[in-house]
């Protein structure tokens, strides 16, 4: 069994590492958006500014929320999970959700421009396979990050 101080430290690490992984994935998505906007410096600066605001607001919120959080241990598989109130959980992920939505809009605009330009040239509504893949997976990425599966189950908590 893990004592309380070590358990609290491990719980903090678990939550912070979740956000570090999320921020790394967002960094990859920002590189994609930057490429879709033909390496526009203005888009890059806007994304970096929004990302920094998300990072700071999430870190501050995480710091305050984790002080109020408790944990539940599961005797079967010897794991701990945070007990964060539903409203605190929503507030915690709100900056991330807003930033993800901004990234989605920044993806959809070049796709729209591509479709309109190809329609103007060919008089048909066409999308190249690469743009189609970028659009589809960007939308899937948004919905997967905005509405993650609920991993909390009744039998473990």
N, CA, C and O of each residue as an XYZ file, in Angstrom:
628
protein
N       0.835     -1.184      0.000
C       0.000      0.000      0.000
C       0.881      1.249      0.000
O       1.977      1.236      0.560
N       0.420      2.294     -0.606
C       1.173      3.543     -0.722
C       0.704      4.491      0.379
O      -0.497      4.636      0.611
N       1.667      5.143      1.061
C       1.235      6.074      2.106
C       0.648      7.335      1.482
O       0.813      7.572      0.285
N      -0.033      8.140      2.286
C      -0.800      9.286      1.800
C       0.008     10.327      1.057
O      -0.443     10.849      0.038
N       1.196     10.636      1.551
C       2.007     11.682      0.921
C       2.502     11.243     -0.456
O       2.455     12.014     -1.415
N       2.971     10.010     -0.544
C       3.434      9.488     -1.837
C       2.255      9.337     -2.788
O       2.376      9.627     -3.979
N       1.120      8.887     -2.273
C      -0.084      8.747     -3.098
C      -0.533     10.080     -3.676
O      -0.914     10.156     -4.844
N      -0.490     11.132     -2.861
C      -0.882     12.468     -3.341
C       0.096     12.942     -4.413
O      -0.315     13.536     -5.410
N       1.394     12.681     -4.210
C       2.392     13.076     -5.198
C       2.179     12.325     -6.518
O       2.255     12.918     -7.595
N       1.914     11.027     -6.427
C       1.659     10.230     -7.635
C       0.396     10.691     -8.352
O       0.341     10.716     -9.582
N      -0.615     11.055     -7.573
C      -1.852     11.557     -8.172
C      -1.600     12.873     -8.903
O      -2.101     13.074    -10.009
N      -0.827     13.767     -8.294
C      -0.458     15.022     -8.962
C       0.302     14.741    -10.257
O       0.038     15.365    -11.286
N       1.242     13.804    -10.201
C       2.007     13.453    -11.399
C       1.096     12.916    -12.493
O       1.256     13.257    -13.665
N       0.141     12.077    -12.109
C      -0.782     11.505    -13.093
C      -1.566     12.603    -13.804
O      -1.699     12.577    -15.028
N      -2.074     13.547    -13.062
C      -2.875     14.613    -13.658
C      -2.009     15.521    -14.517
O      -2.388     15.863    -15.636
N      -0.835     15.919    -13.995
C       0.029     16.802    -14.767
C       0.540     16.128    -16.036
O       0.614     16.767    -17.085
N       0.891     14.848    -15.956
C       1.376     14.145    -17.146
C       0.292     14.005    -18.205
O       0.586     13.988    -19.400
N      -0.964     13.903    -17.768
C      -2.075     13.891    -18.727
C      -2.084     15.177    -19.533
O      -2.233     15.151    -20.754
N      -1.924     16.305    -18.848
C      -1.935     17.582    -19.555
C      -0.680     17.780    -20.392
O      -0.757     18.375    -21.466
N       0.462     17.305    -19.940
C       1.686     17.417    -20.742
C       1.524     16.638    -22.046
O       1.914     17.121    -23.109
N       0.955     15.440    -21.971
C       0.710     14.657    -23.187
C      -0.271     15.384    -24.106
O      -0.076     15.420    -25.321
N      -1.321     15.962    -23.529
C      -2.299     16.716    -24.316
C      -1.633     17.902    -25.000
O      -1.888     18.162    -26.176
N      -0.784     18.620    -24.278
C      -0.108     19.781    -24.872
C       0.845     19.362    -25.979
O       1.007     20.094    -26.956
N       1.474     18.211    -25.852
C       2.356     17.717    -26.923
C       1.544     17.405    -28.182
O       1.965     17.721    -29.294
N       0.383     16.786    -27.997
C      -0.493     16.483    -29.139
C      -0.981     17.778    -29.776
O      -1.055     17.880    -31.000
N      -1.314     18.768    -28.952
C      -1.732     20.057    -29.501
C      -0.604     20.718    -30.284
O      -0.859     21.388    -31.284
N       0.625     20.540    -29.847
C       1.768     21.077    -30.579
C       1.865     20.472    -31.971
O       2.143     21.175    -32.942
N       1.635     19.169    -32.067
C       1.635     18.501    -33.374
C       0.512     19.064    -34.247
O       0.705     19.310    -35.437
N      -0.649     19.262    -33.649
C      -1.780     19.810    -34.398
C      -1.477     21.238    -34.871
O      -1.877     21.630    -35.968
N      -0.780     22.000    -34.052
C      -0.425     23.363    -34.460
C       0.526     23.355    -35.658
O       0.435     24.227    -36.522
N       1.422     22.398    -35.716
C       2.326     22.279    -36.866
C       1.517     21.978    -38.128
O       1.800     22.522    -39.195
N       0.517     21.115    -38.005
C      -0.356     20.818    -39.156
C      -1.086     22.071    -39.628
O      -1.130     22.367    -40.822
N      -1.660     22.801    -38.671
C      -2.404     24.018    -39.027
C      -1.458     25.034    -39.669
O      -1.812     25.674    -40.659
N      -0.277     25.178    -39.115
C       0.725     26.096    -39.659
C       1.047     25.739    -41.109
O       1.166     26.624    -41.956
N       1.188     24.455    -41.392
C       1.455     24.012    -42.764
C       0.260     24.280    -43.676
O       0.434     24.674    -44.829
N      -0.942     24.070    -43.169
C      -2.141     24.303    -43.987
C      -2.318     25.776    -44.339
O      -2.941     26.103    -45.349
N      -1.775     26.662    -43.516
C      -1.868     28.100    -43.773
C      -0.613     28.608    -44.490
O      -0.312     29.801    -44.442
N       0.113     27.714    -45.149
C       1.316     28.073    -45.917
C       2.345     28.822    -45.074
O       2.896     29.837    -45.502
N       2.590     28.319    -43.897
C       3.574     28.871    -42.960
C       3.352     30.356    -42.676
O       4.305     31.133    -42.633
N       2.103     30.740    -42.484
C       1.775     32.128    -42.179
C       2.270     32.496    -40.776
O       1.912     31.854    -39.788
N       3.076     33.513    -40.713
C       3.615     33.960    -39.425
C       2.501     34.466    -38.511
O       2.545     34.239    -37.302
N       1.519     35.140    -39.067
C       0.408     35.652    -38.252
C      -0.386     34.518    -37.610
O      -0.758     34.598    -36.439
N      -0.640     33.475    -38.373
C      -1.365     32.319    -37.826
C      -0.521     31.656    -36.742
O      -1.043     31.265    -35.698
N       0.770     31.529    -36.986
C       1.656     30.929    -35.994
C       1.645     31.738    -34.694
O       1.509     31.170    -33.610
N       1.784     33.038    -34.801
C       1.771     33.887    -33.597
C       0.430     33.803    -32.872
O       0.394     33.752    -31.642
N      -0.669     33.788    -33.619
C      -1.996     33.671    -33.010
C      -2.130     32.343    -32.264
O      -2.614     32.310    -31.133
N      -1.699     31.244    -32.900
C      -1.793     29.933    -32.250
C      -0.909     29.857    -31.007
O      -1.328     29.323    -29.980
N       0.300     30.383    -31.096
C       1.206     30.339    -29.947
C       0.637     31.167    -28.798
O       0.707     30.755    -27.640
N       0.079     32.320    -29.111
C      -0.541     33.153    -28.076
C      -1.720     32.425    -27.422
O      -1.824     32.389    -26.196
N      -2.592     31.856    -28.225
C      -3.737     31.103    -27.689
C      -3.275     29.897    -26.879
O      -3.843     29.589    -25.831
N      -2.245     29.221    -27.370
C      -1.713     28.062    -26.657
C      -1.137     28.477    -25.303
O      -1.344     27.795    -24.299
N      -0.416     29.595    -25.282
C       0.159     30.089    -24.029
C      -0.941     30.456    -23.040
O      -0.835     30.153    -21.852
N      -1.995     31.105    -23.523
C      -3.122     31.454    -22.651
C      -3.766     30.179    -22.101
O      -4.088     30.103    -20.915
N      -3.948     29.187    -22.959
C      -4.515     27.909    -22.495
C      -3.610     27.259    -21.463
O      -4.085     26.779    -20.434
N      -2.319     27.239    -21.728
C      -1.361     26.617    -20.830
C      -1.375     27.271    -19.457
O      -1.421     26.578    -18.440
N      -1.335     28.592    -19.419
C      -1.317     29.315    -18.146
C      -2.642     29.140    -17.403
O      -2.645     28.845    -16.208
N      -3.763     29.318    -18.100
C      -5.056     29.214    -17.415
C      -5.318     27.798    -16.921
O      -5.878     27.618    -15.839
N      -4.922     26.791    -17.697
C      -5.097     25.408    -17.255
C      -4.180     25.099    -16.074
O      -4.592     24.425    -15.130
N      -2.962     25.579    -16.120
C      -2.029     25.333    -15.015
C      -2.518     25.972    -13.726
O      -2.460     25.353    -12.664
N      -2.994     27.192    -13.811
C      -3.527     27.861    -12.622
C      -4.753     27.119    -12.098
O      -4.867     26.854    -10.902
N      -5.655     26.793    -12.995
C      -6.862     26.066    -12.602
C      -6.505     24.700    -12.015
O      -7.095     24.268    -11.025
N      -5.551     24.036    -12.625
C      -5.125     22.722    -12.149
C      -4.521     22.833    -10.754
O      -4.777     21.993     -9.892
N      -3.729     23.861    -10.539
C      -3.141     24.071     -9.213
C      -4.196     24.267     -8.139
O      -4.092     23.693     -7.055
N      -5.205     25.068     -8.427
C      -6.281     25.293     -7.449
C      -7.153     24.058     -7.288
O      -7.521     23.711     -6.165
N      -7.488     23.396     -8.366
C      -8.404     22.246     -8.306
C      -7.765     21.046     -7.616
O      -8.437     20.307     -6.896
N      -6.473     20.855     -7.836
C      -5.831     19.686     -7.230
C      -5.714     19.833     -5.718
O      -5.637     18.828     -5.011
N      -5.698     21.057     -5.207
C      -5.679     21.242     -3.760
C      -6.973     20.755     -3.127
O      -6.973     20.313     -1.978
N      -8.087     20.832     -3.871
C      -9.383     20.404     -3.361
C      -9.694     18.950     -3.680
O     -10.661     18.397     -3.156
N      -8.893     18.325     -4.526
C      -9.209     16.974     -4.987
C      -8.823     15.933     -3.944
O      -7.861     16.100     -3.194
N      -9.587     14.874     -3.917
C      -9.261     13.713     -3.100
C      -9.066     12.550     -4.056
O      -9.291     12.673     -5.260
N      -8.652     11.438     -3.513
C      -8.461     10.282     -4.391
C      -9.185      9.077     -3.828
O      -9.454      8.990     -2.630
N      -9.491      8.161     -4.712
C     -10.119      6.901     -4.355
C      -9.183      5.787     -4.776
O      -8.721      5.759     -5.916
N      -8.903      4.878     -3.872
C      -8.038      3.760     -4.244
C      -8.900      2.541     -4.531
O      -9.946      2.325     -3.918
N      -8.430      1.768     -5.470
C      -9.122      0.552     -5.872
C      -8.287     -0.624     -5.386
O      -7.151     -0.807     -5.823
N      -8.852     -1.425     -4.478
C      -8.112     -2.537     -3.881
C      -7.850     -3.660     -4.879
O      -6.908     -4.432     -4.703
N      -8.663     -3.760     -5.914
C      -8.516     -4.858     -6.867
C      -7.254     -4.704     -7.706
O      -6.441     -5.626     -7.776
N      -7.082     -3.542     -8.345
C      -5.904     -3.367     -9.205
C      -4.907     -2.353     -8.643
O      -3.985     -1.940     -9.346
N      -5.082     -1.954     -7.394
C      -4.159     -1.077     -6.675
C      -3.889      0.228     -7.430
O      -2.736      0.624     -7.603
N      -4.950      0.886     -7.872
C      -4.814      2.164     -8.563
C      -5.502      3.258     -7.770
O      -6.365      2.997     -6.932
N      -5.108      4.471     -8.049
C      -5.756      5.640     -7.454
C      -6.333      6.483     -8.577
O      -5.761      6.560     -9.665
N      -7.437      7.095     -8.317
C      -8.008      8.013     -9.301
C      -8.504      9.246     -8.571
O      -8.987      9.159     -7.442
N      -8.382     10.404     -9.227
C      -8.808     11.633     -8.554
C     -10.328     11.740     -8.490
O     -11.036     11.332     -9.411
N     -10.808     12.294     -7.392
C     -12.229     12.624     -7.260
C     -12.335     14.134     -7.409
O     -12.136     14.876     -6.448
N     -12.646     14.576     -8.601
C     -12.792     16.007     -8.867
C     -14.260     16.241     -9.173
O     -14.857     15.538     -9.988
N     -14.839     17.242     -8.507
C     -16.254     17.530     -8.748
C     -16.489     17.817    -10.223
O     -15.604     18.309    -10.923
N     -17.703     17.499    -10.686
C     -18.041     17.652    -12.104
C     -17.850     19.092    -12.581
O     -17.320     19.311    -13.670
N     -18.274     20.080    -11.782
C     -18.115     21.479    -12.206
C     -16.638     21.848    -12.270
O     -16.224     22.567    -13.180
N     -15.840     21.370    -11.323
C     -14.404     21.638    -11.367
C     -13.763     20.972    -12.575
O     -12.851     21.530    -13.185
N     -14.235     19.789    -12.920
C     -13.700     19.064    -14.062
C     -13.972     19.838    -15.354
O     -13.093     19.950    -16.208
N     -15.178     20.366    -15.498
C     -15.532     21.148    -16.687
C     -14.696     22.418    -16.746
O     -14.179     22.775    -17.805
N     -14.561     23.104    -15.613
C     -13.767     24.332    -15.569
C     -12.309     24.026    -15.908
O     -11.643     24.820    -16.573
N     -11.821     22.889    -15.457
C     -10.447     22.501    -15.711
C     -10.171     22.326    -17.205
O      -9.100     22.699    -17.684
N     -11.127     21.762    -17.941
C     -10.929     21.481    -19.362
C     -11.486     22.573    -20.283
O     -11.366     22.459    -21.503
N     -12.078     23.606    -19.735
C     -12.650     24.669    -20.569
C     -11.596     25.366    -21.434
O     -11.835     25.528    -22.631
N     -10.447     25.787    -20.901
C      -9.438     26.410    -21.775
C      -8.979     25.483    -22.900
O      -8.748     25.928    -24.024
N      -8.852     24.201    -22.594
C      -8.449     23.231    -23.611
C      -9.506     23.118    -24.692
O      -9.183     23.084    -25.879
N     -10.760     23.060    -24.291
C     -11.852     22.961    -25.252
C     -11.899     24.186    -26.166
O     -12.103     24.048    -27.372
N     -11.717     25.359    -25.612
C     -11.721     26.595    -26.417
C     -10.561     26.572    -27.414
O     -10.740     26.913    -28.583
N      -9.386     26.176    -26.960
C      -8.234     26.129    -27.863
C      -8.429     25.089    -28.961
O      -8.083     25.331    -30.118
N      -8.978     23.942    -28.604
C      -9.256     22.913    -29.613
C     -10.241     23.434    -30.668
O     -10.098     23.136    -31.854
N     -11.229     24.203    -30.238
C     -12.197     24.770    -31.176
C     -11.520     25.779    -32.101
O     -11.827     25.833    -33.292
N     -10.612     26.569    -31.566
C      -9.859     27.521    -32.389
C      -9.043     26.764    -33.445
O      -9.004     27.163    -34.609
N      -8.395     25.672    -33.032
C      -7.638     24.869    -33.993
C      -8.549     24.290    -35.069
O      -8.179     24.244    -36.242
N      -9.741     23.849    -34.671
C     -10.688     23.319    -35.655
C     -11.062     24.389    -36.679
O     -11.083     24.119    -37.880
N     -11.352     25.579    -36.216
C     -11.699     26.661    -37.145
C     -10.528     26.994    -38.062
O     -10.717     27.282    -39.244
N      -9.317     26.952    -37.509
C      -8.135     27.231    -38.321
C      -7.866     26.140    -39.349
O      -7.168     26.388    -40.332
N      -8.393     24.955    -39.152
C      -8.283     23.885    -40.146
C      -9.374     24.032    -41.200
O      -9.113     23.881    -42.393
N     -10.588     24.326    -40.765
C     -11.715     24.350    -41.698
C     -11.625     25.486    -42.716
O     -12.121     25.347    -43.834
N     -11.007     26.593    -42.352
C     -10.908     27.719    -43.292
C     -10.064     27.383    -44.529
O     -10.526     27.638    -45.641
N      -8.859     26.828    -44.399
C      -8.110     26.447    -45.609
C      -8.805     25.352    -46.424
O      -8.705     25.326    -47.651
N      -9.501     24.461    -45.741
C     -10.246     23.421    -46.463
C     -11.338     24.075    -47.300
O     -11.534     23.723    -48.463
N     -12.042     25.023    -46.705
C     -13.096     25.736    -47.441
C     -12.492     26.467    -48.649
O     -13.045     26.411    -49.747
N     -11.382     27.139    -48.448
C     -10.730     27.848    -49.556
C     -10.313     26.880    -50.654
O     -10.454     27.190    -51.837
N      -9.805     25.720    -50.279
C      -9.386     24.712    -51.260
C     -10.578     24.211    -52.082
O     -10.502     24.102    -53.306
N     -11.668     23.911    -51.394
C     -12.858     23.402    -52.094
C     -13.399     24.453    -53.056
O     -13.739     24.128    -54.194
N     -13.482     25.693    -52.623
C     -13.990     26.759    -53.492
C     -13.066     27.002    -54.683
O     -13.537     27.219    -55.800
N     -11.756     26.966    -54.451
C     -10.805     27.174    -55.552
C     -10.876     26.031    -56.565
O     -10.822     26.266    -57.772
N     -10.995     24.807    -56.081
C     -11.084     23.678    -57.018
C     -12.412     23.694    -57.773
O     -12.470     23.282    -58.931
N     -13.471     24.163    -57.129
C     -14.763     24.277    -57.817
C     -14.700     25.348    -58.904
O     -15.284     25.195    -59.978
N     -13.996     26.414    -58.616
C     -13.862     27.492    -59.594
C     -13.089     27.027    -60.830
O     -13.379     27.457    -61.946
N     -12.120     26.159    -60.628
C     -11.297     25.672    -61.737
C     -12.010     24.562    -62.512
O     -12.076     24.606    -63.740
N     -12.537     23.582    -61.806
C     -13.095     22.393    -62.465
C     -14.612     22.420    -62.616
O     -15.176     21.582    -63.320
N     -15.261     23.346    -61.982
C     -16.731     23.439    -61.968
C     -17.376     22.218    -61.300
O     -18.567     21.960    -61.474
N     -16.584     21.487    -60.546
C     -17.087     20.351    -59.772
C     -16.621     20.513    -58.329
O     -15.588     21.124    -58.052
N     -17.399     19.958    -57.435
C     -17.036     20.012    -56.025
C     -16.075     18.856    -55.749
O     -16.493     17.710    -55.586
N     -14.789     19.176    -55.700
C     -13.770     18.153    -55.486
C     -12.866     18.549    -54.329
O     -12.652     19.728    -54.043
N     -12.352     17.529    -53.684
C     -11.363     17.730    -52.631
C     -10.239     16.734    -52.887
O     -10.487     15.546    -53.094
N      -9.020     17.219    -52.873
C      -7.894     16.300    -53.070
C      -7.799     15.352    -51.882
O      -8.214     15.699    -50.776
N      -7.258     14.165    -52.100
C      -7.183     13.190    -51.001
C      -6.439     13.711    -49.758
O      -6.848     13.427    -48.632
N      -5.365     14.460    -49.955
C      -4.609     14.970    -48.818
C      -5.445     15.943    -47.986
O      -5.475     15.846    -46.759
N      -6.117     16.870    -48.645
C      -6.947     17.835    -47.928
C      -8.112     17.123    -47.244
O      -8.506     17.481    -46.134
N      -8.651     16.121    -47.914
C      -9.747     15.349    -47.328
C      -9.300     14.647    -46.043
O     -10.010     14.664    -45.038
N      -8.125     14.037    -46.089
C      -7.590     13.365    -44.901
C      -7.338     14.362    -43.781
O      -7.699     14.114    -42.631
N      -6.717     15.495    -44.115
C      -6.451     16.516    -43.090
C      -7.744     17.028    -42.468
O      -7.816     17.222    -41.255
N      -8.751     17.243    -43.283
C     -10.024     17.750    -42.772
C     -10.714     16.716    -41.895
O     -11.153     17.032    -40.789
N     -10.812     15.497    -42.374
C     -11.521     14.460    -41.616
C     -10.850     14.210    -40.276
O     -11.515     14.191    -39.241
N      -9.536     14.019    -40.289
C      -8.862     13.697    -39.037
C      -8.753     14.892    -38.101
O      -8.633     14.709    -36.890
N      -8.789     16.085    -38.619
C      -8.831     17.251    -37.745
C     -10.175     17.351    -37.024
O     -10.229     17.700    -35.845
N     -11.242     17.047    -37.729
C     -12.566     17.044    -37.100
C     -12.664     15.901    -36.085
O     -13.189     16.087    -34.987
N     -12.162     14.730    -36.452
C     -12.156     13.595    -35.516
C     -11.324     13.945    -34.279
O     -11.726     13.649    -33.154
N     -10.171     14.572    -34.488
C      -9.315     14.990    -33.374
C     -10.073     15.929    -32.439
O     -10.013     15.780    -31.219
N     -10.786     16.898    -33.016
C     -11.533     17.835    -32.180
C     -12.567     17.112    -31.327
O     -12.628     17.322    -30.116
N     -13.379     16.262    -31.951
C     -14.423     15.581    -31.197
C     -13.853     14.589    -30.187
O     -14.428     14.406    -29.114
N     -12.730     13.945    -30.515
C     -12.108     13.021    -29.567
C     -11.547     13.755    -28.358
O     -11.588     13.239    -27.241
N     -11.023     14.956    -28.578
C     -10.482     15.710    -27.446
C     -11.564     16.479    -26.697
O     -11.448     16.700    -25.492
N     -12.612     16.886    -27.405
C     -13.684     17.644    -26.747
C     -14.613     16.738    -25.951
O     -15.150     17.147    -24.922
N     -14.801     15.521    -26.418
C     -15.713     14.589    -25.758
C     -15.023     13.243    -25.543
O     -15.382     12.255    -26.184
N     -14.027     13.197    -24.637
C     -13.324     11.930    -24.421
C     -14.243     10.911    -23.772
O     -15.227     11.276    -23.129
N     -13.926      9.639    -23.939
C     -14.767      8.622    -23.291
C     -14.667      8.745    -21.784
O     -13.605      9.069    -21.254
N     -15.758      8.489    -21.097
C     -15.785      8.563    -19.650
C     -15.174      7.280    -19.100
O     -15.770      6.207    -19.194
N     -14.002      7.397    -18.537
C     -13.286      6.225    -18.034
C     -13.679      5.874    -16.605
O     -13.265      4.845    -16.072
N     -14.480      6.738    -15.990
C     -14.909      6.445    -14.620
C     -16.065      5.456    -14.687
O     -17.058      5.694    -15.375
N     -15.931      4.367    -13.984
C     -16.989      3.360    -13.956
C     -17.430      3.149    -12.525
O     -16.671      3.393    -11.587
N     -18.628      2.705    -12.364
C     -19.183      2.523    -11.035
C     -18.453      1.456    -10.241
O     -18.312      1.585     -9.025
N     -17.983      0.393    -10.907
C     -17.395     -0.694    -10.141
C     -16.019     -0.348     -9.584
O     -15.580     -0.977     -8.621
N     -15.311      0.652    -10.171
C     -13.989      0.926     -9.648
C     -13.980      2.059     -8.641
O     -13.011      2.203     -7.895
N     -15.008      2.851     -8.598
C     -14.965      4.016     -7.689
C     -15.845      3.829     -6.486
O     -15.920      4.712     -5.632
